[in-house]
């Protein structure tokens, strides 16, 4: 037994206060514990209960840079097995691992770090918020590899988090530190989608026409009665903006919002939802009065208390009397969903970029399957089996939408394929800013065409990684074209620079070379010009399916 705690009682005079009747972790087991206040983390770290734990366990910090030496290349620090496995998960060009850690984004370093840890086969790994950042593209494949490696090498894993995350194949059991106790979280129902009835055709209750979200592109959304939507957004900012626009809290930068519902027929969730300075019960009381709920207030609280008792058996007496800061975000959402199941509004909008714990997924499913309430979720990850329709949003643009089962089985847009299954090409990072013309995903797309949006910024990124960068004094951009100023110490002529730029594109990036229309010398600079293409717009490509991609004309 690696960790075994029985009958631990620590009152408020001890720091931290924590009561544990029984908690144990054996060889090869994998547990996830939501420990928002860090109580269990502190007890394990200070060595009070387990003096040898600091020696036997490998503690993994949230920051992957702490694992690597910043002065050495990544290839010299990784085991050969970890490097070869990483190449199966992410596309790496030759010599990529010769770069130093500072060259890589944090989630790529995290993938390398966890693979290296798995192959080193420690008996116990304790991680605090360190297994969450695996990027949107390689997460599933990385978890599958880690699951196999930990199983083969009998490595135990204890993942400590600020809040619970959706289930993944690495984790066997889920726990939560709450009110000084460790409680087990039951797994969600299996295959909830099998009970999800198809959405009946009905009238629209909410529509957004020609509107924008943090972008210059316009798109439309129609939400029909008794339908559920999930929007997977690539950023928290976009998710929050979309949720607030759908709820009528924020006006779109452009376009119109048409909603036939009255404000009291909708519920909107975004953490924190309860009023500061008031107990949870008083906040719900005020919300219920504002909504003028169909049930009497005297009926709401007994029913809510009964639901809370079933969800929080160890905290049933103090949940409604607690203040917002005394419960975790996951508990807050649970209470909100329990209340929503009683109020039964016609529209519930949940803006929760952090994902949903298994218990909340079960509550959400119970709301959807009753077909009384439409549920719209704006999130970066969730259980997609809970929704009828799915929309994929990248850089503020709706790039694909349609029935969720159809998209999951056959995603069309390259970005949709990346986040729902396969991986993207990581040899070229996504641009910080969207291209002036074309698709924002073009530089990471394996199927990109010459007219997908290539411009001077892509060429600059290519030059910066080559020896040619030493010959350039400065880069300039205008209307998607690139201007190169020759360094005085370069020792080459303008004509030599033109030839070297053309040769670099031809040898390193064939599609970029085809997108280039002209390379010429003008006003003491070499100008590299590119063909301009309008950004792709949403087009109907199959019944009920739309996609914004130049691959589908």
ChimeraX attribute file (.defattr): number of C-alpha atoms within 10 A of each C-alpha:
attribute: neighborCount
match mode: 1-to-1
recipient: residues
	/A:1	7
	/A:2	16
	/A:3	15
	/A:4	12
	/A:5	14
	/A:6	11
	/A:7	10
	/A:8	13
	/A:9	13
	/A:10	14
	/A:11	11
	/A:12	9
	/A:13	7
	/A:14	9
	/A:15	11
	/A:16	17
	/A:17	16
	/A:18	20
	/A:19	20
	/A:20	17
	/A:21	12
	/A:22	12
	/A:23	15
	/A:24	12
	/A:25	17
	/A:26	16
	/A:27	15
	/A:28	16
	/A:29	20
	/A:30	23
	/A:31	18
	/A:32	23
	/A:33	25
	/A:34	26
	/A:35	22
	/A:36	19
	/A:37	18
	/A:38	15
	/A:39	17
	/A:40	22
	/A:41	18
	/A:42	13
	/A:43	16
	/A:44	16
	/A:45	15
	/A:46	12
	/A:47	12
	/A:48	11
	/A:49	14
	/A:50	17
	/A:51	12
	/A:52	10
	/A:53	19
	/A:54	13
	/A:55	9
	/A:56	14
	/A:57	17
	/A:58	16
	/A:59	17
	/A:60	20
	/A:61	15
	/A:62	15
	/A:63	15
	/A:64	22
	/A:65	17
	/A:66	11
	/A:67	17
	/A:68	18
	/A:69	14
	/A:70	13
	/A:71	10
	/A:72	13
	/A:73	18
	/A:74	23
	/A:75	18
	/A:76	14
	/A:77	18
	/A:78	19
	/A:79	17
	/A:80	13
	/A:81	12
	/A:82	20
	/A:83	18
	/A:84	12
	/A:85	16
	/A:86	21
	/A:87	13
	/A:88	13
	/A:89	19
	/A:90	20
	/A:91	15
	/A:92	15
	/A:93	12
	/A:94	8
	/A:95	8
	/A:96	15
	/A:97	19
	/A:98	12
	/A:99	15
	/A:100	18
	/A:101	23
	/A:102	15
	/A:103	13
	/A:104	17
	/A:105	13
	/A:106	16
	/A:107	20
	/A:108	18
	/A:109	21
	/A:110	23
	/A:111	25
	/A:112	25
	/A:113	20
	/A:114	22
	/A:115	24
	/A:116	20
	/A:117	21
	/A:118	21
	/A:119	19
	/A:120	15
	/A:121	16
	/A:122	17
	/A:123	18
	/A:124	24
	/A:125	19
	/A:126	21
	/A:127	20
	/A:128	21
	/A:129	17
	/A:130	19
	/A:131	20
	/A:132	14
	/A:133	17
	/A:134	21
	/A:135	15
	/A:136	17
	/A:137	23
	/A:138	22
	/A:139	21
	/A:140	20
	/A:141	18
	/A:142	20
	/A:143	20
	/A:144	13
	/A:145	19
	/A:146	20
	/A:147	18
	/A:148	14
	/A:149	18
	/A:150	23
	/A:151	16
	/A:152	13
	/A:153	16
	/A:154	17
	/A:155	22
	/A:156	23
	/A:157	26
	/A:158	19
	/A:159	23
	/A:160	24
	/A:161	22
	/A:162	18
	/A:163	22
	/A:164	26
	/A:165	20
	/A:166	16
	/A:167	18
	/A:168	11
	/A:169	12
	/A:170	20
	/A:171	16
	/A:172	13
	/A:173	15
	/A:174	21
	/A:175	19
	/A:176	22
	/A:177	23
	/A:178	22
	/A:179	16
	/A:180	19
	/A:181	20
	/A:182	21
	/A:183	21
	/A:184	13
	/A:185	19
	/A:186	12
	/A:187	15
	/A:188	16
	/A:189	12
	/A:190	8
	/A:191	10
	/A:192	16
	/A:193	17
	/A:194	9
	/A:195	13
	/A:196	18
	/A:197	14
	/A:198	12
	/A:199	17
	/A:200	11
	/A:201	10
	/A:202	11
	/A:203	12
	/A:204	15
	/A:205	18
	/A:206	18
	/A:207	16
	/A:208	19
	/A:209	16
	/A:210	14
	/A:211	20
	/A:212	24
	/A:213	24
	/A:214	14
	/A:215	14
	/A:216	12
	/A:217	17
	/A:218	18
	/A:219	17
	/A:220	15
	/A:221	16
	/A:222	14
	/A:223	22
	/A:224	18
	/A:225	21
	/A:226	25
	/A:227	25
	/A:228	24
	/A:229	25
	/A:230	27
	/A:231	25
	/A:232	24
	/A:233	24
	/A:234	20
	/A:235	15
	/A:236	16
	/A:237	13
	/A:238	23
	/A:239	24
	/A:240	21
	/A:241	21
	/A:242	25
	/A:243	24
	/A:244	21
	/A:245	19
	/A:246	24
	/A:247	23
	/A:248	16
	/A:249	11
	/A:250	13
	/A:251	18
	/A:252	21
	/A:253	14
	/A:254	15
	/A:255	14
	/A:256	15
	/A:257	19
	/A:258	14
	/A:259	16
	/A:260	11
	/A:261	13
	/A:262	9
	/A:263	13
	/A:264	16
	/A:265	16
	/A:266	19
	/A:267	21
	/A:268	18
	/A:269	20
	/A:270	16
	/A:271	13
	/A:272	12
	/A:273	15
	/A:274	21
	/A:275	15
	/A:276	12
	/A:277	11
	/A:278	14
	/A:279	19
	/A:280	24
	/A:281	18
	/A:282	17
	/A:283	18
	/A:284	21
	/A:285	14
	/A:286	12
	/A:287	16
	/A:288	19
	/A:289	12
	/A:290	11
	/A:291	16
	/A:292	14
	/A:293	17
	/A:294	12
	/A:295	12
	/A:296	11
	/A:297	14
	/A:298	8
	/A:299	10
	/A:300	18
	/A:301	17
	/A:302	11
	/A:303	14
	/A:304	19
	/A:305	18
	/A:306	12
	/A:307	18
	/A:308	20
	/A:309	15
	/A:310	10
	/A:311	20
	/A:312	19
	/A:313	11
	/A:314	15
	/A:315	14
	/A:316	16
	/A:317	13
	/A:318	13
	/A:319	22
	/A:320	20
	/A:321	14
	/A:322	15
	/A:323	19
	/A:324	22
	/A:325	13
	/A:326	16
	/A:327	15
	/A:328	20
	/A:329	21
	/A:330	23
	/A:331	21
	/A:332	20
	/A:333	22
	/A:334	23
	/A:335	23
	/A:336	20
	/A:337	22
	/A:338	22
	/A:339	20
	/A:340	21
	/A:341	20
	/A:342	18
	/A:343	19
	/A:344	19
	/A:345	20
	/A:346	20
	/A:347	27
	/A:348	22
	/A:349	22
	/A:350	25
	/A:351	24
	/A:352	23
	/A:353	23
	/A:354	17
	/A:355	20
	/A:356	23
	/A:357	23
	/A:358	22
	/A:359	20
	/A:360	22
	/A:361	21
	/A:362	18
	/A:363	19
	/A:364	21
	/A:365	21
	/A:366	18
	/A:367	20
	/A:368	22
	/A:369	21
	/A:370	14
	/A:371	19
	/A:372	16
	/A:373	21
	/A:374	26
	/A:375	27
	/A:376	24
	/A:377	24
	/A:378	28
	/A:379	25
	/A:380	21
	/A:381	21
	/A:382	24
	/A:383	17
	/A:384	17
	/A:385	17
	/A:386	25
	/A:387	28
	/A:388	22
	/A:389	23
	/A:390	24
	/A:391	22
	/A:392	23
	/A:393	23
	/A:394	17
	/A:395	19
	/A:396	22
	/A:397	25
	/A:398	25
	/A:399	25
	/A:400	24
	/A:401	28
	/A:402	20
	/A:403	16
	/A:404	21
	/A:405	16
	/A:406	15
	/A:407	21
	/A:408	16
	/A:409	11
	/A:410	13
	/A:411	20
	/A:412	22
	/A:413	23
	/A:414	22
	/A:415	26
	/A:416	24
	/A:417	18
	/A:418	18
	/A:419	21
	/A:420	19
	/A:421	18
	/A:422	17
	/A:423	24
	/A:424	22
	/A:425	17
	/A:426	17
	/A:427	14
	/A:428	16
	/A:429	14
	/A:430	16
	/A:431	15
	/A:432	8
	/A:433	9
	/A:434	16
	/A:435	22
	/A:436	18
	/A:437	19
	/A:438	21
	/A:439	26
	/A:440	23
	/A:441	22
	/A:442	24
	/A:443	23
	/A:444	20
	/A:445	21
	/A:446	13
	/A:447	12
	/A:448	20
	/A:449	16
	/A:450	18
	/A:451	23
	/A:452	29
	/A:453	29
	/A:454	31
	/A:455	27
	/A:456	24
	/A:457	20
	/A:458	21
	/A:459	20
	/A:460	18
	/A:461	14
	/A:462	19
	/A:463	18
	/A:464	12
	/A:465	9
	/A:466	12
	/A:467	9
	/A:468	15
	/A:469	17
	/A:470	13
	/A:471	18
	/A:472	18
	/A:473	13
	/A:474	12
	/A:475	15
	/A:476	15
	/A:477	15
	/A:478	12
	/A:479	13
	/A:480	20
	/A:481	22
	/A:482	22
	/A:483	22
	/A:484	23
	/A:485	18
	/A:486	22
	/A:487	14
	/A:488	11
	/A:489	10
	/A:490	14
	/A:491	9
	/A:492	12
	/A:493	11
	/A:494	16
	/A:495	11
	/A:496	11
	/A:497	20
	/A:498	18
	/A:499	12
	/A:500	13
	/A:501	19
	/A:502	16
	/A:503	13
	/A:504	18
	/A:505	18
	/A:506	14
	/A:507	9
	/A:508	12
	/A:509	14
	/A:510	12
	/A:511	17
	/A:512	24
	/A:513	21
	/A:514	16
	/A:515	19
	/A:516	22
	/A:517	11
	/A:518	13
	/A:519	18
	/A:520	13
	/A:521	15
	/A:522	9
	/A:523	7
	/A:524	11
	/A:525	17
	/A:526	21
	/A:527	22
	/A:528	23
	/A:529	20
	/A:530	24
	/A:531	18
	/A:532	21
	/A:533	16
	/A:534	13
	/A:535	19
	/A:536	22
	/A:537	19
	/A:538	20
	/A:539	15
	/A:540	16
	/A:541	13
	/A:542	9
	/A:543	8
	/A:544	11
	/A:545	18
	/A:546	21
	/A:547	26
	/A:548	22
	/A:549	24
	/A:550	19
	/A:551	14
	/A:552	14
	/A:553	10
